[in-house]
Amino acid sequence: KALKELSGKLADLKSDLEDLKDEEQEYYDNMPESLQAGEKGDTAQSAVDSLDNAVSSMDDAISSIADSI
């Protein structure tokens, strides 16, 4: 039962991370090209990449918990 609850919490956190990633991607996409090519663009793209990695890690954790249930 505890693992199912934990899996649900992780799924909620994953959803929050996906929302943040989408917001950051939208921020980047709406930047003028000159900013995308500069430091601000690099920072935003790095944040998108990191959030994408976090979402992937959450998927792995959720799958591992599901396998152990």
Helices and strands as residue ranges (DSSP letters): H 2-29, H 33-36, H 39-68
